[in-house]
Structure formats: C-alpha cells, structure tokens
Amino acid sequence: MAFGDLTTLADVKGWLQTGQAAFPATDDALLARLIAAASQYIQTWLNRRIASADYLEIRDGTGGHRLQFACFPVTAVLSLTIDGQAVPAAAAFNAAGYRFASTQLSVRGYRFNRGAQNVVIAYTAGYPTTPPEVVQACIELVSLRYRERTRIGEVSRSLGGAETVAYAQKDMSDAIKTLLQQYRLVAPIAAIQQAPAVSTTDLMIISGVL
C-alpha cells in the first residue's frame, strides 16, 4: 500500500467480489489509481491527513494558556517556542512548562502572548493505523467510482421501455459521509506545514526571524 492510501487493493477487491471466484487482476492498475485518488479526495474533504506525520505550526498568540492543535490526534510535542523563548515540557502536574492532550496544548507558568505568528509548535499527529471507518469509506468510494465508469455522464437509463433506473449524482454517498463525519475538521484552525523532521535548531532560527 502506498503512503497516504487509506485502504489496500486486496480489501477493495474483496468488497467488489460478488461470487466465489476471486476478483480478476485485470483492473489492478486502475483500482490502485482509484485508491490513490479516493484517498486524497477523502483527506481533502476531511481537511486533514490521517497517517501519523510531523507538523510545524506557526500561530498567532491568543494571550491565553491553551491552544487547539490544527491536526489531531497529537501523540507527541517535539518543541514549543513563544516569542523566541523555548518552553520546556512540564516535569510534573504543577510544574511550569507545557502539557498536551490529543487535541489541545496548554502551558503553566507561561502564556501564549498576544502577537502575530509568535508561537511555533512542532508535533507529531495522526493515526498509526487508519481507523476502520475511514478504511471502509475509502473502499466504498473506490468501488462506487469503479462501477460508475460503465455509465459516465448518465443520469438515468430506460430498460426496455417499461422501467427507468435513475442514478445518484453525488460526490459521495450519505453512508460514506456518515463513516467519515467524526474525523472531519470542519473549520481548520491554522495553516500547517508537514515536515519529515523539525529540530530545535530549526525552530530557534524560525523564531528569530519572526
């Protein structure tokens, strides 16, 4: 499975298989391309990436003690600087520094001072394995696109003049949207930059320029 894909070719073929015979390999390349496209489409609709990755956020300070992460769930905070000052992780519950939950960052003994792009956060967020609801949504979307190719541009079809079949004209079915809804970031908090790795030195350089 390619990085960023939300399901596998085997799972899609298993869903498409309707009889006892294995689904043929003749359309493997087409299905692989549809998986890549559907995975990107879903993550664009969700306003977020699913796989675990490192992110760098440069945020405006709010003057408070809490900030929502732009991507979630967060599994590690790599570093935090406010106005160019490095903030350490809190060594204990009541100690000064930062603490984090899967969606939120908080500080004690510090404040996210009001300012323009004066808060720099590097963290790891995402799922180590794709949630099953997202996997199933991707499988169904790929299968829908695969079947639709036999009726491209058709809204309805007459069968022998006695019956007319109408086709749905939605980007995604309501069932697929229901599977995905709980993972959707409705209003992105901030623009985030995905990076392979962010060092403390990098963050100090960025903070010094701001």
C-alpha angles and dihedrals in degrees: 000000000000119000110271095025112128097206141015134255090241093055093049092049090048090055093047093048109102102170138042094269117090116258107262122254094225093101099039094115092049092048092048089053091048091050091054092047095045092047091054092045092052094049091048089052090048091050089227146069121254105204119081112264142150118265136191119208125188106193141179111250113244099199091244137099100249137061131182115232114239091222128038159241092034115204100176139012109216098188145334130206128182118193088346093306117122113233115208127220112265109260092206138010095269096033124111117261138062131315127184143199126195093278106018142055121206134181133206122200088014136068134213090245115216111262146113113280092334097135119078119187127180116190147148118246139166139063123302087214126023112260112252093240090057091046091052092046090054092047091052094045092050091047091049092052091045093054093042093063089079091062105033111173094004119132096178141354132212116225111208091323092282100083136029124204117205121203127214114249100203128125088226132008120248089246091058091048090052090055091050103037098090091057096049121114098213098188114024109225098209143344108270132197120220112218133178090229137345120205127204088245090056091052093049090051091050092047092049091055094050 
